[in-house]
Amino acid sequence: MIYSVVQAVIITAIVAFCALQMLRRLMPKLSHDLQVRGSKALNRADLPAVVQSIGQKLQPVEAPDSGCGSGCGSCKGCSTSFEIKD
């Protein structure tokens, strides 16, 4: 009996983790927006300090506009850089 409950909890955690990773990879803007909303919901003043600290840890870090991942193509590591060969 207890083993089936533990097994169900572990499988649910693995499936939820995989779904979260797929969401982050396939829909990054939606994932970022959900993370910001969740963080703001947990940072409310009427919640306990423990919950507020979790909300602060969930707050996404703002990435700079330049560098890898910005789509500039300067490092030739992204798919937006095209070279014209003569």
DSSP file (Angstrom, degrees, kcal/mol; ACC not computed):
  #  RESIDUE AA STRUCTURE BP1 BP2  ACC     N-H-->O    O-->H-N    N-H-->O    O-->H-N    TCO  KAPPA ALPHA  PHI   PSI    X-CA   Y-CA   Z-CA
    1    1 A M     >        0   0    0      0, 0.0     4,-1.3     0, 0.0     3,-0.2   0.000 360.0 360.0 360.0 -52.8    0.0    0.0    0.0
    2    2 A I  H  >  +     0   0    0      1,-0.2     4,-2.3     2,-0.2     5,-0.2   0.836 360.0  57.7 -68.1 -31.6    2.6    2.6    1.0
    3    3 A Y  H  > S+     0   0    0      1,-0.2     4,-2.6     2,-0.2    -1,-0.2   0.874 103.7  51.8 -67.7 -35.5    4.9    1.6   -1.9
    4    4 A S  H  > S+     0   0    0      2,-0.2     4,-2.1     1,-0.2    -1,-0.2   0.866 110.2  49.1 -69.1 -34.0    2.2    2.3   -4.4
    5    5 A V  H  X S+     0   0    0     -4,-1.3     4,-2.2     2,-0.2    -2,-0.2   0.928 113.0  46.5 -68.8 -45.0    1.7    5.8   -2.9
    6    6 A V  H  X S+     0   0    0     -4,-2.3     4,-2.4     1,-0.2    -2,-0.2   0.910 112.7  50.8 -62.8 -42.3    5.4    6.5   -2.9
    7    7 A Q  H  X S+     0   0    0     -4,-2.6     4,-2.5     1,-0.2     5,-0.2   0.906 110.1  49.3 -62.3 -42.1    5.7    5.2   -6.5
    8    8 A A  H  X S+     0   0    0     -4,-2.1     4,-2.2     2,-0.2    -1,-0.2   0.890 111.4  49.5 -65.3 -39.4    2.8    7.5   -7.6
    9    9 A V  H  X S+     0   0    0     -4,-2.2     4,-2.2     2,-0.2    -2,-0.2   0.918 112.7  47.0 -65.4 -43.7    4.4   10.5   -6.0
   10   10 A I  H  X S+     0   0    0     -4,-2.4     4,-2.2     2,-0.2    -2,-0.2   0.921 113.7  47.0 -65.2 -44.2    7.8    9.9   -7.6
   11   11 A I  H  X S+     0   0    0     -4,-2.5     4,-2.5     1,-0.2     5,-0.2   0.899 112.1  50.9 -65.6 -40.1    6.3    9.3  -11.1
   12   12 A T  H  X S+     0   0    0     -4,-2.2     4,-2.4    -5,-0.2    -1,-0.2   0.904 110.4  49.5 -62.9 -41.5    4.1   12.4  -10.7
   13   13 A A  H  X S+     0   0    0     -4,-2.2     4,-2.3     2,-0.2    -2,-0.2   0.906 111.8  48.2 -64.5 -41.6    7.2   14.5   -9.8
   14   14 A I  H  X S+     0   0    0     -4,-2.2     4,-2.4     2,-0.2    -2,-0.2   0.925 113.3  46.8 -65.5 -44.4    9.2   13.1  -12.7
   15   15 A V  H  X S+     0   0    0     -4,-2.5     4,-2.3     2,-0.2    -2,-0.2   0.899 112.8  49.6 -65.2 -40.6    6.4   13.8  -15.2
   16   16 A A  H  X S+     0   0    0     -4,-2.4     4,-2.2    -5,-0.2    -1,-0.2   0.909 111.0  49.6 -64.9 -41.7    5.8   17.3  -13.8
   17   17 A F  H  X S+     0   0    0     -4,-2.3     4,-2.3     2,-0.2    -2,-0.2   0.925 112.3  47.4 -62.5 -45.1    9.5   18.1  -14.1
   18   18 A C  H  X S+     0   0    0     -4,-2.4     4,-2.2     1,-0.2    -2,-0.2   0.890 111.7  50.3 -64.4 -39.7    9.7   16.9  -17.7
   19   19 A A  H  X S+     0   0    0     -4,-2.3     4,-2.3     2,-0.2    -1,-0.2   0.890 110.3  50.5 -65.6 -38.8    6.6   18.9  -18.6
   20   20 A L  H  X S+     0   0    0     -4,-2.2     4,-2.4     2,-0.2    -2,-0.2   0.915 110.7  48.5 -64.6 -43.3    8.1   22.0  -17.0
   21   21 A Q  H  X S+     0   0    0     -4,-2.3     4,-1.8     2,-0.2    -2,-0.2   0.888 111.8  49.4 -65.3 -38.4   11.4   21.6  -18.9
   22   22 A M  H  X S+     0   0    0     -4,-2.2     4,-2.8     2,-0.2     5,-0.3   0.899 110.6  50.8 -67.1 -39.6    9.5   21.0  -22.2
   23   23 A L  H  X S+     0   0    0     -4,-2.3     4,-2.4     1,-0.2     8,-0.3   0.919 110.3  49.6 -61.6 -43.7    7.4   24.2  -21.5
   24   24 A R  H  < S+     0   0    0     -4,-2.4    -1,-0.2     1,-0.2    -2,-0.2   0.858 116.4  42.0 -64.9 -35.1   10.5   26.2  -20.9
   25   25 A R  H  < S+     0   0    0     -4,-1.8    -2,-0.2    -5,-0.2    -1,-0.2   0.896 123.1  34.6 -79.8 -41.5   12.2   25.0  -24.1
   26   26 A L  H  < S+     0   0    0     -4,-2.8    -3,-0.2     1,-0.2    -2,-0.2   0.790 131.7  26.1 -87.7 -28.7    9.2   25.2  -26.5
   27   27 A M     X  +     0   0    0     -4,-2.4     4,-2.3    -5,-0.3    -1,-0.2  -0.600  65.9 162.2-133.9  72.9    7.4   28.3  -25.1
   28   28 A P  H  > S+     0   0    0      0, 0.0     4,-2.4     0, 0.0     5,-0.2   0.860  75.6  51.4 -66.2 -35.7   10.0   30.5  -23.3
   29   29 A K  H  > S+     0   0    0      2,-0.2     4,-2.6     1,-0.2     5,-0.2   0.937 112.7  45.3 -67.4 -44.9    7.9   33.7  -23.3
   30   30 A L  H  > S+     0   0    0      2,-0.2     4,-2.5     1,-0.2     5,-0.2   0.909 113.5  51.0 -62.3 -41.8    4.9   31.9  -21.7
   31   31 A S  H  X S+     0   0    0     -4,-2.3     4,-2.0    -8,-0.3    -2,-0.2   0.907 111.2  47.7 -62.1 -42.5    7.2   30.2  -19.2
   32   32 A H  H  X S+     0   0    0     -4,-2.4     4,-2.3     2,-0.2    -2,-0.2   0.915 111.6  50.2 -65.0 -43.6    8.8   33.5  -18.3
   33   33 A D  H  X S+     0   0    0     -4,-2.6     4,-2.4     1,-0.2    -2,-0.2   0.902 111.2  48.6 -62.6 -41.6    5.4   35.2  -17.9
   34   34 A L  H  X S+     0   0    0     -4,-2.5     4,-2.5     2,-0.2    -1,-0.2   0.874 110.7  51.5 -65.8 -36.9    4.2   32.4  -15.7
   35   35 A Q  H  X S+     0   0    0     -4,-2.0     4,-2.1     2,-0.2    -2,-0.2   0.896 110.8  47.9 -66.8 -39.8    7.3   32.6  -13.6
   36   36 A V  H  X S+     0   0    0     -4,-2.3     4,-2.4     2,-0.2    -2,-0.2   0.923 112.9  48.1 -66.4 -44.0    6.9   36.3  -13.1
   37   37 A R  H  X S+     0   0    0     -4,-2.4     4,-2.2     1,-0.2    -2,-0.2   0.916 112.8  48.3 -63.0 -43.0    3.2   35.9  -12.2
   38   38 A G  H  X S+     0   0    0     -4,-2.5     4,-1.7     1,-0.2    -1,-0.2   0.891 111.5  50.1 -63.9 -39.4    4.0   33.2   -9.7
   39   39 A S  H  X S+     0   0    0     -4,-2.1     4,-1.0     1,-0.2    -2,-0.2   0.912 111.5  47.9 -65.4 -42.9    6.8   35.2   -8.1
   40   40 A K  H  < S+     0   0    0     -4,-2.4     3,-0.2     1,-0.2    -2,-0.2   0.867 109.8  53.4 -66.1 -35.9    4.5   38.2   -7.7
   41   41 A A  H >< S+     0   0    0     -4,-2.2     3,-0.6     1,-0.2    -1,-0.2   0.856 111.7  44.9 -67.5 -33.5    1.8   36.1   -6.2
   42   42 A L  H 3< S+     0   0    0     -4,-1.7    13,-0.4     1,-0.2    -1,-0.2   0.627 103.7  65.0 -84.7 -13.3    4.2   34.7   -3.6
   43   43 A N  T 3< S+     0   0    0     -4,-1.0    -1,-0.2    -3,-0.2    -2,-0.2   0.267  71.6 131.0 -92.3  11.5    5.7   38.1   -2.8
   44   44 A R    X   -     0   0    0     -3,-0.6     3,-1.0     1,-0.1    11,-0.1  -0.305  63.7-126.7 -65.2 151.1    2.5   39.6   -1.3
   45   45 A A  T 3  S+     0   0    0      1,-0.2    -1,-0.1     7,-0.0     7,-0.1   0.735 103.4  62.4 -72.8 -23.9    2.8   41.3    2.0
   46   46 A D  T 3  S+     0   0    0      2,-0.0    -1,-0.2     0, 0.0    -2,-0.1   0.464  88.7  88.1 -84.7   1.5    0.0   39.3    3.7
   47   47 A L  S <  S-     0   0    0     -3,-1.0     5,-0.1     1,-0.1    -5,-0.0  -0.624  90.0 -90.4 -95.3 157.5    1.9   36.0    3.3
   48   48 A P     >  -     0   0    0      0, 0.0     4,-2.0     0, 0.0     3,-0.3  -0.188  36.9-110.3 -62.4 159.5    4.4   34.5    5.7
   49   49 A A  H  > S+     0   0    0      1,-0.2     4,-2.1     2,-0.2     5,-0.2   0.812 116.4  58.6 -63.0 -31.7    8.1   35.3    5.3
   50   50 A V  H  > S+     0   0    0      2,-0.2     4,-1.6     1,-0.2    -1,-0.2   0.920 107.8  45.6 -65.0 -42.7    8.9   31.8    4.3
   51   51 A V  H  > S+     0   0    0     -3,-0.3     4,-2.0     1,-0.2    -2,-0.2   0.884 111.3  53.0 -67.7 -38.5    6.5   32.0    1.3
   52   52 A Q  H  X S+     0   0    0     -4,-2.0     4,-2.0     1,-0.2    -1,-0.2   0.874 106.5  52.9 -64.6 -36.9    7.9   35.5    0.4
   53   53 A S  H  X S+     0   0    0     -4,-2.1     4,-1.8     2,-0.2    -1,-0.2   0.869 107.9  50.9 -67.8 -34.7   11.4   34.1    0.3
   54   54 A I  H  X S+     0   0    0     -4,-1.6     4,-1.6     2,-0.2    -2,-0.2   0.903 109.4  51.6 -65.6 -40.1   10.3   31.4   -2.0
   55   55 A G  H  X S+     0   0    0     -4,-2.0     4,-0.6   -13,-0.4    -2,-0.2   0.863 108.4  50.8 -63.6 -36.8    8.7   34.0   -4.2
   56   56 A Q  H  < S+     0   0    0     -4,-2.0     3,-0.5     1,-0.2    -1,-0.2   0.861 109.6  50.3 -69.4 -34.7   12.0   36.1   -4.3
   57   57 A K  H  < S+     0   0    0     -4,-1.8    -1,-0.2     1,-0.2    -2,-0.2   0.801 107.9  54.0 -71.9 -28.1   14.0   33.0   -5.3
   58   58 A L  H  < S+     0   0    0     -4,-1.6    -1,-0.2    -5,-0.1    -2,-0.2   0.627  80.0 114.7 -79.3 -13.2   11.5   32.3   -8.1
   59   59 A Q  S  < S-     0   0    0     -4,-0.6   -23,-0.1    -3,-0.5     2,-0.1  -0.394  71.7-121.1 -61.0 124.8   11.9   35.8   -9.5
   60   60 A P        -     0   0    0      0, 0.0     2,-0.5     0, 0.0    -1,-0.1  -0.353  18.7-118.9 -71.2 148.9   13.6   35.4  -13.0
   61   61 A V        -     0   0    0     -2,-0.1     2,-0.4     1,-0.0     0, 0.0  -0.737  28.0-121.5 -86.3 129.3   16.9   37.1  -13.7
   62   62 A E        -     0   0    0     -2,-0.5    -1,-0.0     1,-0.0     0, 0.0  -0.584  25.5-139.3 -74.2 126.6   16.7   39.7  -16.5
   63   63 A A        -     0   0    0     -2,-0.4    -1,-0.0     1,-0.1     2,-0.0  -0.613  20.9-109.1 -85.3 144.7   19.1   38.8  -19.3
   64   64 A P        -     0   0    0      0, 0.0    -1,-0.1     0, 0.0     0, 0.0  -0.322  23.2-121.6 -68.3 158.0   21.1   41.5  -21.0
   65   65 A D  S    S+     0   0    0     -2,-0.0     2,-0.2     5,-0.0    -2,-0.0   0.706  91.1  57.9 -75.9 -20.1   20.1   42.4  -24.5
   66   66 A S  S    S+     0   0    0      5,-0.1     2,-0.2     3,-0.0     5,-0.0  -0.693  81.6  46.3-109.6 164.2   23.6   41.7  -26.0
   67   67 A G  S >  S-     0   0    0     -2,-0.2     3,-1.7     2,-0.0     5,-0.4  -0.593  97.9  -7.3 106.6-168.9   25.6   38.6  -26.0
   68   68 A C  T 3  S+     0   0    0      1,-0.2    -2,-0.0    -2,-0.2    10,-0.0  -0.368 128.1  24.6 -65.1 137.8   24.8   34.9  -26.7
   69   69 A G  T 3  S+     0   0    0     -2,-0.1    -1,-0.2    -4,-0.0    -3,-0.0   0.382  90.7 103.3  90.8  -4.0   21.2   34.2  -27.2
   70   70 A S  S <  S-     0   0    0     -3,-1.7    -2,-0.1     8,-0.0    -5,-0.0   0.633  90.2-118.8 -86.1 -12.3   20.3   37.8  -28.3
   71   71 A G  S    S+     0   0    0     -4,-0.2    -3,-0.1    10,-0.0    -5,-0.1   0.622  76.5 125.8  88.0  13.5   20.0   36.8  -31.9
   72   72 A C        -     0   0    0     -5,-0.4    -4,-0.1     1,-0.1    -6,-0.0   0.805  61.4-141.9 -78.2 -28.0   22.8   39.2  -33.0
   73   73 A G        +     0   0    0      8,-0.1     3,-0.4     1,-0.0    -5,-0.1   0.620  60.6 127.2  80.1  12.5   24.9   36.5  -34.8
   74   74 A S  S    S+     0   0    0      1,-0.2    -6,-0.1    -7,-0.1    -1,-0.0   0.828  77.3  39.9 -73.8 -30.6   28.2   37.9  -33.7
   75   75 A C  S    S-     0   0    0     -8,-0.1    -1,-0.2     0, 0.0    -7,-0.0   0.436 103.9-127.8 -96.6   1.0   29.5   34.6  -32.2
   76   76 A K  S    S+     0   0    0     -3,-0.4    -2,-0.1     1,-0.1     0, 0.0   0.765  80.2 113.5  57.0  29.0   28.0   32.5  -35.1
   77   77 A G        +     0   0    0      3,-0.0     2,-0.2     0, 0.0    -1,-0.1   0.442  58.7  70.8-105.2  -3.2   26.4   30.3  -32.4
   78   78 A C  S >  S-     0   0    0      1,-0.1     3,-0.8   -10,-0.0   -10,-0.0  -0.700  82.9-119.7-114.0 167.8   22.8   31.2  -33.2
   79   79 A S  T 3  S+     0   0    0     -2,-0.2    -1,-0.1     1,-0.2     0, 0.0   0.494 101.5  72.4 -83.9  -2.3   20.6   30.4  -36.1
   80   80 A T  T 3  S+     0   0    0      2,-0.0     2,-0.6     0, 0.0    -1,-0.2   0.521  72.7  96.9 -92.0  -3.4   20.0   34.0  -37.2
   81   81 A S    <   +     0   0    0     -3,-0.8     2,-0.4     2,-0.0    -8,-0.1  -0.760  50.9 179.8 -90.5 123.7   23.5   34.6  -38.6
   82   82 A F        -     0   0    0     -2,-0.6     2,-0.4     2,-0.0    -2,-0.0  -0.967  12.7-153.5-121.9 137.2   23.7   34.2  -42.3
   83   83 A E        -     0   0    0     -2,-0.4     2,-0.6     2,-0.0    -2,-0.0  -0.912   7.6-144.3-111.9 138.1   26.8   34.6  -44.4
   84   84 A I        -     0   0    0     -2,-0.4     2,-0.4     2,-0.0    -2,-0.0  -0.895  18.7-155.9 -99.6 118.7   26.8   35.6  -48.0
   85   85 A K              0   0    0     -2,-0.6    -2,-0.0     1,-0.1     0, 0.0  -0.779 360.0 360.0 -98.4 137.3   29.6   33.9  -49.9
   86   86 A D              0   0    0     -2,-0.4    -1,-0.1     0, 0.0    -2,-0.0   0.439 360.0 360.0 -91.9 360.0   31.0   35.3  -53.0
